[in-house]
């Protein structure tokens, strides 16, 4: 069974066509990179996977079901700039939010829930920041906190929009090692990624996208220079066409 199956999906965002008749699959246990230029529809695709944007046409299944049927098995990490970081909560509070699907919004967290939170903070090397207001952290530290919040959901599918943005190289290395460990445990991880130089070493499954799916599959067959050129030359064409309007 595929972790994700996107079939003939057309998406629009803010009344603009974002993705046309897209079809792709992601096998369970994959570490998948979604690659493409700015404005290619990557974030819109991720939002459609977690039910934030509804397809105009086509269908999306997660582990063979709709997202609503398996939402407890899915953790979503949006782009950092989509979050109100001035909200007055501590690091611990933000990470604990990831447990609410398990414990319910009107129940107090148990000792086990708190232990899960502290274990995730330790994994992300953020334990010493547990009581610090989230607004007082650097961008990279905030990203670590969001990843900790995803970890405490103990999901089977992690969907992340640019998780490496704003982190240093050492943090990025530790994160990719963590993702590999999760995949070895049978988890599936889908990441929007921009550094073309690391795609081949980071991901075993790749989707190239630019308003349509250009290629998808095992990285060694889907991430070739031919497909990269097709993805980014299409971007140049679209950019010039829009500039001339």
C-alpha positions in Angstrom: 0.0 0.0 0.0 1.2 3.5 -0.8 1.4 6.0 2.1 0.1 8.7 -0.4 -1.7 8.3 -3.7 -2.5 11.5 -5.6 -4.7 10.8 -8.6 -5.5 13.4 -11.3 -5.6 16.3 -8.8 -6.1 19.9 -9.8 -5.7 22.6 -7.1 -6.2 26.3 -6.9 -5.0 28.7 -4.3 -6.4 32.2 -3.8 -8.4 31.9 -7.1 -5.2 30.9 -9.1 -4.6 27.6 -10.6 -1.7 26.0 -8.6 -1.5 22.5 -9.8 -3.0 20.8 -12.9 -4.0 17.1 -13.1 -1.3 15.9 -10.8 -0.7 12.2 -10.2 2.0 10.6 -8.0 2.5 8.0 -5.3 4.8 7.8 -2.3 5.5 4.3 -0.9 5.3 3.6 2.8 8.7 4.0 4.5 10.0 6.6 2.0 12.0 9.7 2.7 10.6 11.8 -0.1 11.7 15.2 -1.3 9.3 17.5 -3.2 11.4 19.7 -5.4 10.6 22.7 -7.6 11.0 26.5 -7.9 9.0 29.1 -6.0 5.4 29.2 -7.0 5.5 25.7 -8.4 2.6 24.5 -6.2 4.6 22.6 -3.6 3.0 24.1 -0.5 -0.4 23.9 -2.0 0.1 20.2 -2.7 1.1 19.6 1.0 -1.9 21.5 2.2 -4.2 19.4 0.0 -2.7 16.2 1.6 -3.8 17.4 5.1 -7.2 18.7 4.0 -6.5 22.4 4.2 -7.2 22.8 0.5 -9.8 20.7 -1.4 -9.0 19.5 -4.9 -11.1 20.8 -7.8 -10.7 17.5 -9.5 -9.2 14.1 -8.6 -8.6 12.3 -5.3 -6.0 11.9 -2.6 -5.7 8.9 -0.3 -3.5 8.5 2.8 -2.8 4.8 3.6 -5.7 4.0 1.4 -8.2 6.3 3.2 -9.2 9.9 3.2 -7.2 12.2 5.4 -10.0 12.6 7.9 -10.1 8.9 8.4 -6.4 8.7 9.3 -5.6 12.1 10.6 -4.2 10.8 13.9 -1.5 9.0 11.8 -0.4 12.2 10.1 1.8 15.0 11.5 2.1 18.3 9.5 4.8 20.9 10.0 4.0 24.1 8.0 6.5 26.7 7.0 7.8 28.7 9.9 6.6 32.0 8.4 3.0 30.8 8.5 3.0 30.7 12.3 2.2 33.5 14.8 5.4 33.3 16.9 4.3 36.2 19.1 1.6 34.0 20.7 2.5 33.9 24.5 3.2 30.2 25.0 6.3 28.4 26.2 8.3 25.8 24.2 6.8 23.0 26.4 3.3 24.2 25.7 3.9 24.3 21.9 5.2 20.7 21.9 2.4 19.5 24.2 -0.1 20.7 21.6 1.1 17.8 19.4 -0.3 15.4 22.0 -3.9 16.7 22.0 -5.0 14.4 19.3 -4.2 11.5 21.6 -5.4 13.0 25.0 -8.2 15.2 23.8 -8.5 19.0 24.3 -10.5 18.8 27.6 -8.2 16.4 29.4 -5.1 17.1 31.5 -1.8 15.7 30.1 -0.7 12.6 32.0 2.8 11.9 33.3 3.3 9.7 30.2 2.4 12.6 27.9 4.8 14.9 29.6 7.5 12.3 29.3 6.9 12.0 25.6 7.2 15.8 25.3 10.5 15.9 27.2 11.9 13.0 25.2 11.1 14.9 22.0 12.7 18.0 23.3 15.8 16.0 24.2 15.9 14.5 20.7 15.8 18.0 19.3 18.3 19.3 21.9 15.8 21.8 23.2 15.2 20.5 26.8 16.9 23.5 28.4 14.5 25.8 26.5 11.3 24.1 27.8 10.1 27.0 29.9 11.2 29.8 27.5 8.6 31.8 25.5 8.5 30.6 21.9 8.9 34.2 20.7 12.3 34.5 22.4 13.9 31.7 20.2 15.9 32.1 17.1 14.4 30.9 13.8 16.4 27.6 13.9 15.4 27.0 17.5 11.7 27.6 16.6 12.1 25.1 13.8 13.4 22.5 16.2 10.4 23.1 18.5 8.0 22.5 15.6 9.7 19.2 14.8 9.5 18.2 18.4 5.8 18.9 18.3 5.5 16.7 15.3 7.5 13.9 17.0 5.2 13.7 20.0 2.3 12.9 17.7 4.0 9.6 17.1 2.6 9.6 13.6 3.1 7.2 10.7 3.4 10.0 8.1 5.3 13.3 8.6 4.6 16.1 6.1 7.0 19.0 6.4 7.2 22.2 4.5 10.9 23.4 4.3 12.0 22.1 7.7 15.6 23.0 7.0 14.9 26.7 6.5 16.8 28.8 8.9 18.8 26.0 10.5 22.6 25.7 10.5 24.4 22.8 8.7 25.0 20.8 11.9 21.3 21.0 12.8 20.4 20.0 9.3 22.7 17.0 9.5 21.1 15.9 12.8 17.6 16.3 11.4 18.2 14.3 8.3 19.7 11.5 10.4 16.6 11.6 12.6 14.4 11.4 9.5 16.4 8.3 8.3 15.9 6.7 11.6 12.2 7.3 11.5 12.0 5.8 8.0 13.9 2.7 9.2 11.1 2.3 11.7 8.6 2.3 8.9 7.5 5.9 9.0 7.1 7.9 5.8 8.4 11.5 5.6 7.6 14.0 2.9 9.7 17.2 2.7 9.6 20.3 0.6 13.2 21.0 -0.1 15.2 23.7 -2.0 18.8 22.7 -2.0 19.3 20.8 -5.3 22.8 19.7 -4.3 21.6 17.5 -1.4 18.6 15.9 -3.0 20.4 12.8 -4.2 22.0 12.1 -0.8 18.9 13.0 1.4 16.0 11.3 -0.4 15.3 7.9 -1.7 12.1 9.1 -3.4 11.7 12.4 -5.3 8.9 14.4 -6.8 9.7 17.2 -9.2 6.9 19.7 -9.6 6.1 22.9 -11.4 2.4 23.5 -11.7 2.3 19.9 -12.7 4.2 16.7 -11.8 7.3 16.6 -13.9 8.6 13.3 -12.5 8.3 11.1 -9.5 9.8 7.9 -8.3 13.1 6.5 -6.9 15.6 9.4 -6.8 18.1 7.8 -9.1 15.5 7.6 -11.9 13.3 10.7 -11.2 16.0 13.2 -10.2 18.0 13.4 -13.4 19.4 16.4 -15.2 16.7 16.0 -17.9 13.9 16.3 -15.4 15.6 19.0 -13.4 16.0 21.1 -16.6 12.4 20.5 -17.5 11.3 21.6 -14.1 13.3 24.8 -13.9 13.2 25.8 -17.6 9.4 25.6 -17.2 9.7 28.0 -14.3 11.8 30.4 -16.5 9.2 30.3 -19.2 6.3 30.9 -16.8 8.2 33.8 -15.1 8.9 35.5 -18.4 5.4 35.0 -19.7 4.0 36.6 -16.5 6.4 39.4 -16.7 5.2 40.2 -20.3 1.6 40.4 -19.2 
